Amino acid sequence: MIAGYRPLFSVPGAKQFIIGATISRIGGAMFGVAVIVMISSRRDSYALAGAVSAVGVLVLAIAAPVLGRLIDKHGQRRIALPAILICSLATFFTVWVSWTGAPTWMLFVGYGLSAMLPEVGPMSRARWAFLFKDQPDKLHTAMSLEQVLEELAFVVGPVLGVLVSTTLFPEAGLILAQILFAGGAFLFLAERTTEPVVTPHEDRPTGLAIHRPGMLVLASALFLVGVLFGANEVVAVAVADEAGAKAFSSTILAAFALGSAISGLLFGARKLGDRIGRRFVLLAGAMCLLQAPVLLTDHLWALAGIMFVAGSATAPMLITALTLAQRLVPPALITEGMAVAVTGILVGISAGTAIGGVLVEAIGAHPAYALPVAAAAIAALIAYAGRSRIALGLSREGTTAH
C-alpha cells in the first residue's frame, strides 16, 4: 500500500513542500481547539469561546477564495508571504488580549484579523494538479496523500494544542499554533520549482469559480460537513470537561482524525473508476450513518471508539470532494476552486462551533451531539439532490466522470 505513494516523493522539490505543508497544517489544526481552551479557561464561557472561534473561521472563509484568486493571478509567494506576516502579528495581539484580560470585543477583532491567511492545503493541492495534470492515477494518489497528511495533522494538532494549553498556560496552544503554521508555510513557499505557472491574464477564463455548474452544490454539502467538524470539536471539549477530564477531548478528536487518516491511506492506494459524482453521494451518506451512534453513549472511551469508526468515512469523502472541485473548474481557477470548496467547510465549522457552544449551554454537552448528526444527514441529502448539477459541471470541463 505504502509503495503506491513512493513515486510522489521522487518528484524534484516535492519533499520540501510536503514537509512544509505538513508542519503548517499541524499548526492550523491547533487553532480551533487552542482558542476554545484559551477562552473557556480565561473567561469561563463555552458560548464566548465558540463565538470567537466562529468569527475567526468565518473571516478565513471569506478571505480564502479572495486570496486563492489572487494567488492564481499573481503566484503563491507574492501573495502568501505578506499575508502570513500580517496574520502572525494579529495572532500575538490576540494572545496579549487574553493574557491581560482586555475587553472581550478585542478578542473578536484580534482573532478575526489573524484568520486572514492563505491556506496551505489548496496551494499544495494546486501544485500536485500542476505536476500531474495529465496523469489522473498519480493525481488521485497525490490528493489522497494530501488528505491523509491533513488528517494526521488533526491527530497531532489538537493533542498538542490541549496539552500545552492545559499544562503550561491557556495561551500557549495558540502561540505554538501560529509558530508552526507560519514556519511550515515559509518552508513550503521557499520551494519554488513546483509552484504552478501563472496563467497569463488574457488567457484566464471569465467569471468566478463558484458560478461553475456543480460548485455551489459541492460547497453547500461541504458546509454541512464543516458544521459536523465544528460541532464535534466544541462538544468533545464540553463532554470531556463535564466528565472531569477536559484534556481527554484531544483523544476523542484525535481518534476521529486517526480513523480518517487510515481510511485515506487505503483509499488513495486503490485504483478507482470514473463515477466520482456517485461516489461523492455514497460517501456523504456513509458519514451520516457512522456518526449517528455517537448519540447512544456519553462514556468517554466509547465515544473515542465511535469517533474512530465515524472518521473512516471522512478522508474518502473529502478526497472525493476536493478532486471534484479540481475537475469542476478550468486549470486557471484551480486554487480559487479548491479554496471555494474548503470555504464551504470553514463556514460550516464557524456555524458548528457557534451553534455547538450555545447548544452545550442550553441542553447539555452530550445531547448537543445531535447537531453534527443532523448536519451529516442534510449533507447527504444535498449531495443526492445535486448530483445532476455535478454531472453537468464535469461534462462541461471535459471529463466523463459522473
TAFEN-V51385 format. One record per pair of residues at least 24 apart in sequence whose C-alpha atoms are under 7 Angstrom apart, sorted by the first residue. I is the first residue (numbers start at 0). J is the second residue. D is the distance in whole Angstrom. If there is no record, write none. Layout:
i=I j=J d=D
i=I j=J d=D
This chain:
i=0 j=268 d=6
i=3 j=268 d=6
i=4 j=140 d=7
i=7 j=141 d=7
i=12 j=190 d=6
i=12 j=192 d=6
i=12 j=193 d=6
i=15 j=187 d=7
i=15 j=190 d=7
i=16 j=186 d=7
i=16 j=187 d=4
i=16 j=190 d=6
i=19 j=183 d=4
i=19 j=184 d=6
i=19 j=186 d=5
i=19 j=187 d=4
i=20 j=119 d=6
i=20 j=183 d=6
i=20 j=184 d=6
i=20 j=187 d=6
i=21 j=148 d=6
i=21 j=152 d=7
i=22 j=179 d=6
i=22 j=180 d=7
i=22 j=183 d=5
i=23 j=179 d=6
i=23 j=180 d=4
i=23 j=181 d=6
i=23 j=182 d=7
i=23 j=183 d=4
i=23 j=184 d=5
i=24 j=149 d=6
i=24 j=152 d=6
i=24 j=180 d=6
i=25 j=152 d=4
i=25 j=153 d=7
i=25 j=155 d=7
i=25 j=156 d=5
i=25 j=179 d=7
i=26 j=156 d=6
i=26 j=176 d=4
i=26 j=177 d=6
i=26 j=179 d=5
i=26 j=180 d=4
i=27 j=176 d=6
i=27 j=180 d=6
i=28 j=152 d=6
i=28 j=153 d=5
i=28 j=156 d=5
i=28 j=157 d=6
i=29 j=156 d=5
i=29 j=157 d=5
i=29 j=160 d=5
i=29 j=176 d=5
i=30 j=173 d=6
i=30 j=176 d=6
i=32 j=157 d=6
i=32 j=160 d=7
i=32 j=161 d=7
i=33 j=160 d=5
i=33 j=161 d=6
i=33 j=164 d=7
i=33 j=172 d=5
i=33 j=173 d=5
i=34 j=173 d=6
i=36 j=164 d=7
i=36 j=169 d=7
i=37 j=164 d=7
i=37 j=169 d=5
i=37 j=170 d=6
i=40 j=169 d=7
i=45 j=356 d=5
i=46 j=353 d=7
i=46 j=356 d=5
i=46 j=357 d=5
i=49 j=352 d=5
i=49 j=353 d=5
i=49 j=356 d=5
i=50 j=353 d=5
i=51 j=106 d=7
i=51 j=107 d=5
i=52 j=349 d=7
i=52 j=352 d=7
i=53 j=349 d=4
i=53 j=350 d=6
i=53 j=352 d=6
i=53 j=353 d=6
i=54 j=107 d=7
i=54 j=111 d=6
i=54 j=349 d=7
i=55 j=110 d=6
i=55 j=111 d=4
i=55 j=114 d=5
i=56 j=114 d=7
i=56 j=345 d=6
i=56 j=346 d=7
i=56 j=348 d=7
i=56 j=349 d=5
i=57 j=345 d=7
i=57 j=346 d=5
i=57 j=349 d=6
i=58 j=111 d=6
i=58 j=114 d=6
i=58 j=115 d=6
i=59 j=114 d=5
i=59 j=115 d=5
i=59 j=116 d=7
i=60 j=342 d=5
i=60 j=345 d=5
i=60 j=346 d=6
i=62 j=115 d=6
i=63 j=117 d=6
i=63 j=118 d=7
i=63 j=338 d=6
i=63 j=342 d=7
i=64 j=335 d=5
i=64 j=338 d=5
i=64 j=339 d=6
i=66 j=117 d=6
i=67 j=334 d=5
i=67 j=335 d=4
i=67 j=338 d=6
i=68 j=334 d=7
i=68 j=335 d=5
i=71 j=197 d=6
i=71 j=331 d=7
i=71 j=332 d=7
i=71 j=334 d=6
i=72 j=197 d=6
i=72 j=198 d=7
i=73 j=197 d=6
i=74 j=197 d=6
i=76 j=188 d=6
i=79 j=117 d=6
i=82 j=116 d=6
i=82 j=117 d=7
i=83 j=116 d=6
i=83 j=181 d=6
i=86 j=112 d=6
i=86 j=113 d=4
i=86 j=114 d=6
i=86 j=115 d=6
i=86 j=116 d=6
i=87 j=113 d=7
i=87 j=177 d=7
i=89 j=113 d=5
i=94 j=170 d=6
i=119 j=184 d=7
i=121 j=334 d=6
i=121 j=337 d=6
i=121 j=338 d=6
i=122 j=334 d=6
i=125 j=333 d=6
i=125 j=334 d=6
i=126 j=193 d=6
i=126 j=194 d=6
i=126 j=195 d=6
i=129 j=195 d=6
i=139 j=267 d=7
i=140 j=267 d=5
i=140 j=268 d=7
i=142 j=318 d=6
i=143 j=263 d=6
i=143 j=264 d=7
i=143 j=267 d=5
i=143 j=318 d=6
i=144 j=267 d=7
i=146 j=263 d=7
i=146 j=314 d=6
i=146 j=318 d=6
i=147 j=260 d=5
i=147 j=263 d=5
i=147 j=264 d=6
i=147 j=314 d=7
i=150 j=256 d=5
i=150 j=257 d=7
i=150 j=259 d=6
i=150 j=260 d=5
i=151 j=256 d=7
i=151 j=257 d=6
i=151 j=260 d=6
i=153 j=253 d=6
i=153 j=256 d=6
i=154 j=253 d=4
i=154 j=256 d=5
i=154 j=257 d=6
i=157 j=249 d=5
i=157 j=253 d=7
i=158 j=249 d=5
i=161 j=246 d=6
i=161 j=249 d=6
i=198 j=331 d=6
i=203 j=331 d=6
i=208 j=328 d=6
i=208 j=332 d=6
i=208 j=335 d=6
i=208 j=336 d=5
i=209 j=339 d=7
i=211 j=327 d=7
i=211 j=328 d=7
i=211 j=392 d=7
i=212 j=388 d=6
i=212 j=389 d=7
i=212 j=391 d=6
i=212 j=392 d=4
i=213 j=327 d=7
i=213 j=388 d=5
i=213 j=389 d=4
i=213 j=392 d=5
i=214 j=324 d=7
i=214 j=327 d=7
i=216 j=381 d=7
i=216 j=382 d=7
i=216 j=385 d=6
i=217 j=340 d=7
i=218 j=339 d=7
i=218 j=340 d=5
i=218 j=343 d=5
i=219 j=343 d=6
i=220 j=378 d=5
i=220 j=381 d=6
i=220 j=382 d=6
i=221 j=340 d=7
i=221 j=343 d=5
i=221 j=344 d=5
i=222 j=343 d=4
i=222 j=344 d=5
i=222 j=346 d=6
i=222 j=347 d=4
i=223 j=347 d=6
i=223 j=374 d=5
i=223 j=375 d=6
i=223 j=377 d=7
i=223 j=378 d=5
i=224 j=344 d=6
i=224 j=347 d=7
i=224 j=374 d=7
i=224 j=375 d=6
i=224 j=378 d=7
i=225 j=344 d=4
i=225 j=345 d=6
i=225 j=346 d=7
i=225 j=347 d=4
i=225 j=348 d=4
i=225 j=351 d=7
i=226 j=347 d=4
i=226 j=348 d=5
i=226 j=350 d=6
i=226 j=351 d=4
i=226 j=371 d=6
i=226 j=374 d=6
i=227 j=351 d=6
i=227 j=371 d=4
i=227 j=374 d=6
i=227 j=375 d=6
i=228 j=348 d=6
i=229 j=348 d=4
i=229 j=349 d=7
i=229 j=351 d=4
i=229 j=352 d=5
i=230 j=351 d=4
i=230 j=352 d=5
i=230 j=355 d=5
i=230 j=370 d=7
i=230 j=371 d=6
i=231 j=371 d=6
i=233 j=352 d=6
i=233 j=355 d=6
i=233 j=356 d=6
i=234 j=355 d=7
i=234 j=359 d=7
i=234 j=364 d=6
i=234 j=367 d=7
i=234 j=368 d=7
i=237 j=364 d=6
i=238 j=364 d=5
i=238 j=365 d=6
i=239 j=299 d=7
i=250 j=303 d=7
i=251 j=302 d=7
i=251 j=303 d=5
i=251 j=306 d=7
i=254 j=303 d=6
i=254 j=306 d=6
i=254 j=307 d=5
i=255 j=306 d=5
i=255 j=307 d=4
i=255 j=309 d=7
i=255 j=310 d=5
i=256 j=310 d=6
i=257 j=307 d=7
i=258 j=307 d=5
i=258 j=308 d=6
i=258 j=310 d=5
i=258 j=311 d=5
i=259 j=310 d=4
i=259 j=311 d=4
i=259 j=312 d=7
i=259 j=313 d=5
i=259 j=314 d=5
i=260 j=314 d=6
i=262 j=311 d=5
i=262 j=314 d=7
i=262 j=315 d=7
i=263 j=314 d=5
i=263 j=315 d=6
i=266 j=315 d=6
i=273 j=400 d=5
i=273 j=401 d=7
i=274 j=400 d=5
i=274 j=401 d=5
i=275 j=319 d=7
i=275 j=400 d=6
i=275 j=401 d=6
i=276 j=386 d=6
i=276 j=389 d=7
i=276 j=390 d=7
i=276 j=400 d=7
i=276 j=401 d=5
i=277 j=401 d=6
i=279 j=316 d=6
i=279 j=319 d=6
i=279 j=320 d=7
i=280 j=379 d=6
i=280 j=382 d=5
i=280 j=383 d=6
i=282 j=312 d=6
i=282 j=316 d=5
i=283 j=316 d=7
i=283 j=378 d=6
i=283 j=379 d=5
i=284 j=379 d=5
i=285 j=312 d=6
i=286 j=312 d=5
i=286 j=313 d=7
i=286 j=375 d=6
i=287 j=372 d=6
i=287 j=375 d=5
i=287 j=376 d=5
i=290 j=372 d=6
i=291 j=372 d=6
i=294 j=368 d=6
i=294 j=369 d=7
i=297 j=365 d=6
i=326 j=393 d=6
i=326 j=396 d=7
i=327 j=392 d=6
i=327 j=393 d=6
i=327 j=396 d=6
i=328 j=396 d=7
i=329 j=396 d=7
